[in-house]
């Protein structure tokens, strides 16, 4: 996305037919049918971007550079794009959904510092259907003067992969806390692999697939088939920057698309994100289970974070007529299947543990093995630990 003296740093040739709009021929590819066309711009497109013409040519969204690092060698420190405010206001004036992006400088300050810098300079989000979540531009810096060091890469800002992932998480978490949205992540396959991979994730980390919309840069895949190869660890994309050449593009700057309808784009723009909490349940045996005797099993609900769980519902299923309930927590109520337990909130790193006491009735014979099954629902969060949302055990009955 960065440019040097108006020229493109990286351009991959694509073969595309000429597109006619009015009397102007456009040699660059355009967004295909059944997608939504858009663009991204920055200082390099100059102070007089014609947003009316852009809207007339069909652009529905624009992602506009707002900030860069919290210092830079090529501009004043700290750096706010001098044309951002005008570009954002004009785009909105002509009905173009607009968002802001931040060119990351992980070597200059913390992720939290730079997320705050973006929000404080117009890069926040509003739930009005015209505002996209901010974007974090993760790529190499053409202006970098960092020295070469053993064991790290200059294009990765001399950070190891774990350090880079932690930096991005710091930015992402801070932006979410400030705005209610997770920032989009802009990058390309090569940089993501070089700077976030590990032996377990050789093509790049999957740490952001659940939370952060992907804005992928890919100039190799034919735009007529809107399914670009993505960075390692991502299973879906939200925006595709498919062209950054100079040969008569439809819109100034880089050409982008959203792979859906305009109604879907507006819904994406309007909807706040859910917090993330890794919540799980586990049921364990507790002592012996003898016919006619009192017994219990233990239920544990845990939240590994990073956020609070919000309303948490636990469904405890067992043959209630054969295991006669004697006592259970106040958070639980009887149900036809056993118990329903509701907790208003479980804080990050918190847990709820309780026992369910019952009598083994004579309807169960020695040698039988009734099953206790737990289910979990947390409707207010994104939960990366879905496999931990169920648990099961059998209770061996003896005389």
VENLIN-V685744 format. One record per pair of residues at least 24 apart in sequence whose ideal C-beta (glycine too) atoms are under 8 Angstrom apart, sorted by the first residue. I is the first residue (numbers start at 1). J is the second residue. If there is no record, write none. Layout:
I:J  I:J
This chain:
1:40  1:42  1:65  1:101  1:103  1:137  1:139  1:186  1:217  1:241  1:244  1:254  2:103  2:139  2:141  2:142  2:143  3:42  3:44  4:142  6:44  7:246  8:244  8:245  8:246  9:142  10:219  10:244  11:219  11:244  11:245  11:246  12:219  12:220  13:245  14:219  14:220  14:222  14:223  14:242  14:243  14:245  16:223  19:250  21:57  21:250  24:248  25:248  26:248  26:249  26:250  27:247  27:248  28:243  28:245  28:247  28:248  28:249  28:250  28:255  29:223  29:224  29:242  29:243  29:255  30:223  30:250  30:255  31:223  31:226  31:242  31:255  31:256  31:257  32:223  32:224  32:226  32:257  34:226  34:261  35:226  35:257  35:258  35:259  35:260  36:60  36:61  36:257  36:258  36:260  36:261  36:262  36:265  37:250  37:251  37:255  37:256  37:257  38:62  38:63  38:96  38:97  38:239  38:251  38:256  38:257  38:258  39:63  39:251  39:252  39:253  39:254  39:255  39:256  40:64  40:65  40:101  40:241  40:253  40:254  40:256  41:65  41:87  41:252  41:253  41:254  42:81  42:83  42:253  43:81  43:82  43:83  44:253  45:83  45:252  45:253  46:83  47:82  47:83  47:86  49:83  49:87  49:90  49:252  50:252  51:87  51:90  51:91  51:93  51:94  51:96  52:94  54:91  54:94  54:96  54:251  54:252  55:94  55:95  55:96  57:250  57:251  58:250  59:96  59:251  60:96  60:97  60:258  60:262  60:265  61:96  61:97  61:98  61:99  61:132  61:239  61:256  61:258  61:265  62:87  62:91  62:96  62:97  62:98  62:99  63:98  63:99  63:100  63:101  63:132  63:135  63:215  63:239  63:256  64:88  64:91  64:98  64:99  64:100  64:101  65:100  65:101  65:102  65:103  65:137  66:100  66:101  66:102  66:118  66:121  66:122  66:123  66:134  67:100  67:102  67:103  67:114  67:117  67:118  67:121  67:123  68:102  68:103  68:105  69:103  69:104  69:105  69:108  69:109  69:114  70:105  70:108  70:109  70:113  70:114  70:117  71:105  71:108  71:109  72:105  72:108  72:143  73:143  73:145  74:143  78:117  80:121  84:121  84:122  85:122  88:122  92:130  97:129  97:130  97:131  97:132  97:265  97:266  97:269  98:130  98:131  98:132  99:125  99:131  99:132  99:133  99:134  99:135  99:184  100:134  100:135  101:134  101:135  101:136  101:137  101:184  101:186  102:134  102:135  102:136  102:137  102:183  103:137  103:141  104:136  104:137  104:138  104:171  105:141  105:157  106:157  106:159  106:164  106:167  107:144  107:146  107:157  107:158  107:159  110:167  110:170  111:166  111:167  111:168  111:169  111:170  111:171  111:172  111:174  112:170  112:171  112:173  112:174  114:171  115:170  115:171  115:172  115:174  115:175  115:178  115:183  116:174  116:178  118:175  119:175  119:178  119:179  124:178  124:179  125:179  125:180  125:181  127:180  127:270  127:271  127:272  128:270  129:266  129:269  129:270  130:269  131:269  132:184  132:268  132:269  133:175  133:179  133:181  133:182  133:183  133:184  133:213  133:273  134:175  134:179  134:181  134:183  134:184  135:183  135:184  135:185  135:186  135:215  136:168  136:171  136:172  136:175  136:183  136:184  136:185  136:186  137:186  137:187  138:168  138:185  138:186  138:187  138:191  138:192  138:195  139:186  139:187  139:188  139:191  139:217  140:191  153:194  153:195  155:191  155:194  155:195  156:191  156:194  156:195  159:195  161:195  161:196  161:197  161:198  161:205  162:198  164:195  164:196  165:196  165:205  165:207  168:196  168:207  168:208  169:207  172:208  172:211  172:212  173:306  176:211  176:273  176:275  180:272  180:273  181:272  181:273  182:211  182:212  182:213  182:273  183:212  184:212  184:213  184:214  184:215  184:238  184:239  185:212  185:213  185:214  185:215  186:215  186:216  186:217  186:241  187:216  187:217  187:231  188:216  188:217  188:218  188:231  189:218  189:229  189:230  189:231  189:232  192:231  192:232  192:233  193:231  193:232  196:233  197:232  201:232  201:233  202:232  203:231  203:232  203:233  204:231  204:232  204:233  204:234  205:232  205:233  206:232  206:233  206:234  207:233  208:233  208:234  209:233  209:234  209:235  209:236  210:276  210:382  210:384  211:273  211:276  211:382  213:237  213:238  213:239  213:268  214:238  214:239  215:239  215:240  215:241  215:256  216:240  216:241  217:241  217:244  218:242  219:243  219:244  219:245  223:257  226:257  226:259  227:259  238:268  273:382  274:380  274:381  274:382  275:307  275:308  275:310  275:380  275:381  275:382  276:306  276:307  276:381  276:382  276:383  276:384  277:303  277:304  277:305  277:306  277:307  277:308  277:309  277:310  277:346  277:348  277:378  277:381  277:382  277:383  278:303  278:304  278:305  278:383  278:384  278:385  278:388  279:303  279:304  279:309  279:312  279:346  279:376  279:378  279:381  279:383  279:385  279:388  279:389  280:304  280:376  280:385  280:388  280:389  280:391  281:314  281:374  281:375  281:376  281:388  281:389  281:390  281:391  282:374  282:388  282:391  283:316  283:372  283:373  283:374  283:391  283:392  283:393  284:393  285:393  285:395  286:355  288:398  289:360  289:395  289:396  289:397  289:398  290:360  290:397  290:398  290:399  291:360  291:361  291:362  291:364  291:365  291:366  291:397  291:398  291:399  292:359  292:360  292:361  292:362  293:359  293:360  294:326  294:357  294:358  294:359  295:357  295:358  295:359  295:360  295:395  296:355  296:356  296:357  296:358  297:355  297:356  297:372  297:393  297:395  298:353  298:354  298:355  299:341  299:353  299:354  299:355  299:356  299:374  300:351  300:352  300:353  301:343  301:346  301:351  301:352  301:353  301:376  302:346  302:350  302:351  303:346  303:347  303:348  303:349  303:350  303:351  304:348  304:349  304:385  305:348  305:349  306:348  307:348  307:381  308:345  308:346  308:347  308:348  308:350  309:343  309:345  309:346  309:347  309:378  309:380  309:381  310:345  310:378  310:379  310:380  310:381  311:342  311:343  311:344  311:345  311:378  311:379  311:380  312:342  312:343  312:345  312:346  312:352  312:376  312:377  312:378  313:340  313:341  313:342  313:376  313:377  313:378  314:339  314:340  314:341  314:342  314:343  314:374  314:375  314:376  315:339  315:340  315:341  315:374  315:375  315:376  315:377  316:340  316:341  316:356  316:372  316:373  316:374  317:372  317:373  317:374  317:375  318:370  318:371  318:372  318:373  319:370  321:361  321:363  322:360  322:361  322:363  322:364  322:370  323:358  323:359  323:360  323:361  323:364  323:370  323:395  324:358  324:359  324:361  325:356  325:357  325:358  326:357  326:358  326:359  327:356  327:357  328:354  328:356  328:357  329:354  332:356  360:397  364:397  365:397  366:397  366:398  366:399  367:397  367:398  368:397  369:394  369:395  369:396  369:397  370:394  370:395  370:397  371:395
